[in-house]
Amino acid sequence: MTRRLLLLCVLSLSTAVCVGAADQRGSAAPAFNSSRAWDDLRQMVAFGPRPAGSSALKSTRAYIEKQLAAAGLTVTEQPFTATTPVGQVAMINLIVKLPGRRTDRILFTGHYDTKPLKDSVFVGASDGASSGAMLMELARTLKDKPRELTYEFVWFDGEEAFCKDWDECARPGNPDNTYGSRYYVENAKKTGTLGSIKAMILVDMIGAKDHVHQDHRFD
Ligand SMILES: [Zn+2]
């Protein structure tokens, strides 16, 4: 990479510009902008606890959508109603699709809700924000890369249990967890699109060396 090109990358806030310029020379791999991902993580944590159905998660969703739209990405909402131990809860998965030469697709997924806890302020830096932010930056990074397969990024709602742990309130046929991913699969079966999924990568709790301290806010 030349010094001039390096300068372009440093000055530009858009990784895509840097990646595009580098690719024309056939050298550098796409650059994941960790500072920008970190900013997104901090913004999500600033909304406070973000359980499924909460107004804080609605704000988080609006933030993700706004940032992705600013990067030229189209976000589709996948709304559904989940039957949970606390009743019917409206949830929304977010989806960004980057079409490839083939309709066969790879899913990049993670959840953006946080676990509801009564006895602590759980802001989920590792567990909820890290996956949400990582997917945002990955989508921005890969947006302008040529693709053989279609890439689909999915931010799942309602991954966390409403009860204390995943099994406490589970009933046969109705687990208390992974509401968003289960709905996504159900929907893909109904629409006959399940077969085009060739691989799925799920991210969660990235860099969680001490996630207890990263995820709880001690006021
Ligand atoms: Zn998680």
Boltz pocket constraint, residues with backbone or C-beta under 6 A from the ligand:
constraints:
  - pocket:
      binder: B
      contacts: [[A, 111], [A, 126], [A, 127], [A, 128], [A, 159], [A, 204], [A, 205]]
      max_distance: 6.0
